[in-house]
Amino acid sequence: MMKNSVLVVIDVQNDFCPGGKLAVAGGDAVVPLINGMMGDFAHVVLTQDWHPADHSSFASRHAGATPFTSIEMPYGPQTLWPDHCIIGSEGAAFHGALDMTKAELIIRKGYRKAIDSYSAFFENDHTTPTGLGGYLKERGFTDVTLAGLAFDYCVRYSAEDAKALGFNVTVVERATRAIDLGGTAEATRKSFAERGIMLA
């Protein structure tokens, strides 16, 4: 176990698993894989999608809009989602089988009403930090390994931001699942190859 390496587990929450409000196909299948991976890491961080009930990324907040369509927000294009991971709800809770005992930090994201947050490091304006980058650097981590949900959204943008911040980044694809809206999974693989993000 490398002391300068950390496992960042992205959004393994009930609403992203089968039966949830924004279920990713096979999302719960990552849980035993991630639990097994935790034994290989001395340090683990979890992220948690954490939205107010009136979050601007919810299709229900825009008259006539339907989930999975896109609108323009002040910070750029925004996919509209079903209401999900509402603060304090059962859907926002971590999957019951996820081993949380090794987590040294839980980063909550998406709690600002006016802006969505895919990445564990920055809100969707790409400038408002969550604080995770500073935390990892202050603790001396150089290598970030990511797993969780979903491969082509929150895992993707977390990996890209980690790389941009200077970390060595690996995504364990078997311990992720994709939403795959119009080819987003393949676009994610292409982006990782271009950026030097390792797929394991």
C-alpha positions in Angstrom: 0.0 0.0 0.0 1.6 3.2 -1.2 1.4 6.0 1.5 1.0 8.6 -1.2 -1.9 6.9 -3.0 -5.6 7.4 -2.3 -8.8 5.7 -3.5 -11.6 8.1 -4.3 -15.0 6.4 -4.4 -17.5 8.5 -6.4 -21.2 8.7 -5.5 -22.1 5.0 -4.6 -25.5 6.1 -3.5 -29.0 4.6 -3.5 -30.4 6.9 -6.2 -27.6 5.8 -8.6 -28.3 2.1 -8.0 -31.1 -0.1 -9.4 -34.4 1.2 -8.0 -33.1 4.7 -7.5 -34.2 8.0 -9.0 -31.3 8.1 -11.4 -30.3 4.5 -11.6 -27.2 3.5 -13.5 -27.6 0.0 -15.0 -25.8 -2.4 -12.8 -24.7 0.3 -10.4 -24.9 -1.9 -7.4 -22.5 -4.4 -9.0 -19.6 -2.0 -8.2 -20.1 -2.3 -4.4 -18.4 -5.6 -3.7 -15.6 -4.7 -6.2 -15.0 -1.4 -4.4 -15.1 -3.0 -1.0 -12.5 -5.4 -2.2 -10.3 -2.6 -3.5 -10.3 -0.8 -0.2 -8.0 -3.5 1.2 -5.3 -2.4 -1.2 -5.4 1.3 -0.1 -4.3 2.8 3.2 -6.4 5.9 2.4 -10.0 6.2 1.1 -12.2 9.2 0.4 -15.9 9.0 -0.5 -17.9 11.6 -2.4 -21.7 12.1 -2.0 -24.1 13.9 -4.4 -26.0 16.2 -2.1 -28.7 18.3 -3.8 -31.3 20.7 -2.3 -34.9 19.7 -3.4 -35.1 22.7 -5.8 -31.7 22.2 -7.5 -31.4 23.9 -10.8 -30.2 20.7 -12.6 -33.5 19.0 -12.0 -35.8 18.9 -15.0 -38.8 19.4 -12.7 -37.5 22.9 -12.0 -37.8 24.0 -15.7 -41.3 24.3 -17.2 -41.8 21.8 -20.0 -38.4 20.2 -19.7 -37.8 16.5 -19.6 -34.9 14.6 -18.0 -31.8 14.0 -20.0 -32.3 17.0 -22.2 -29.9 19.9 -22.1 -30.2 23.6 -21.4 -27.8 26.5 -21.3 -26.8 27.7 -17.8 -24.5 30.7 -17.0 -21.6 28.2 -16.7 -22.4 26.4 -19.9 -24.6 23.5 -21.1 -26.3 21.5 -18.4 -28.0 18.1 -18.7 -31.3 18.1 -16.8 -31.8 15.1 -14.5 -34.6 13.5 -12.6 -34.8 14.7 -9.0 -32.1 12.7 -7.2 -29.8 12.6 -4.1 -31.9 15.2 -2.2 -30.2 16.2 1.0 -31.1 13.9 3.8 -33.2 11.5 1.7 -32.8 7.7 1.5 -31.8 8.1 -2.1 -28.8 10.3 -1.1 -27.6 7.8 1.4 -24.6 5.5 0.5 -25.5 2.0 -0.7 -26.1 0.0 2.4 -23.5 -2.6 1.5 -20.7 -0.1 0.9 -17.9 -0.4 3.4 -17.5 3.1 4.9 -15.2 2.2 7.8 -12.0 3.1 5.9 -13.3 6.5 4.7 -11.1 9.3 6.1 -13.2 12.0 4.4 -16.6 12.4 2.8 -16.9 15.2 0.2 -20.4 16.4 -0.5 -21.0 18.1 -3.8 -23.9 19.7 -5.7 -25.4 21.4 -2.6 -25.3 24.9 -4.3 -28.8 25.4 -5.8 -27.7 27.3 -8.9 -24.9 25.0 -10.1 -24.4 21.3 -10.6 -21.3 19.4 -9.6 -20.1 16.3 -11.3 -16.4 16.5 -10.3 -15.2 15.7 -6.8 -12.8 18.7 -7.2 -14.8 21.5 -8.8 -18.4 22.6 -9.4 -19.5 22.6 -13.1 -18.3 26.1 -13.6 -14.8 24.5 -13.3 -13.6 27.2 -10.9 -15.5 26.7 -7.6 -13.4 24.2 -5.7 -14.8 21.6 -3.3 -11.6 21.6 -1.3 -10.7 18.0 -2.2 -7.6 19.1 -4.3 -6.2 21.1 -1.4 -6.9 18.3 1.1 -5.1 15.7 -1.0 -2.1 17.9 -1.7 -1.8 19.0 1.9 -1.7 15.3 2.9 1.0 14.6 0.4 -0.9 12.3 -2.0 0.4 12.1 -5.5 -1.6 9.2 -6.9 -5.4 9.1 -7.2 -7.4 6.0 -8.1 -11.1 6.4 -8.9 -14.1 4.1 -8.9 -17.8 4.5 -8.5 -20.7 6.1 -10.4 -21.1 7.1 -13.1 -18.1 6.3 -15.3 -19.0 8.9 -18.0 -20.1 11.8 -15.7 -18.9 12.2 -12.1 -16.0 9.7 -12.4 -14.9 11.2 -15.7 -14.9 14.8 -14.6 -13.3 13.9 -11.2 -10.5 12.1 -13.1 -10.0 14.9 -15.5 -9.8 17.5 -12.8 -7.4 15.4 -10.7 -5.1 15.1 -13.7 -5.3 18.8 -14.3 -4.3 19.4 -10.7 -1.2 17.4 -11.2 -2.1 14.0 -9.7 -1.3 10.7 -11.3 -4.7 9.3 -12.1 -6.1 5.8 -12.6 -9.7 4.8 -13.2 -10.7 1.2 -12.4 -13.3 0.8 -15.1 -14.6 -2.6 -13.9 -15.5 -0.8 -10.6 -17.6 1.8 -12.5 -20.8 1.8 -14.5 -21.8 4.3 -17.3 -25.0 6.1 -18.0 -23.9 6.4 -21.7 -26.1 9.2 -23.0 -25.4 9.3 -26.8 -22.0 7.8 -26.7 -20.7 9.5 -23.5 -18.9 6.3 -22.4 -16.7 6.1 -25.5 -16.1 9.8 -25.4 -14.9 9.3 -21.8 -12.4 6.6 -22.9 -11.1 8.9 -25.6 -10.7 11.8 -23.3 -8.8 9.7 -20.8 -6.4 8.5 -23.5 -5.8 12.0 -24.7 -5.1 13.2 -21.1 -2.9 10.3 -20.0 -5.4 9.0 -17.5 -4.9 5.3 -16.9 -7.7 2.9 -17.3 -7.2 -0.3 -15.3 
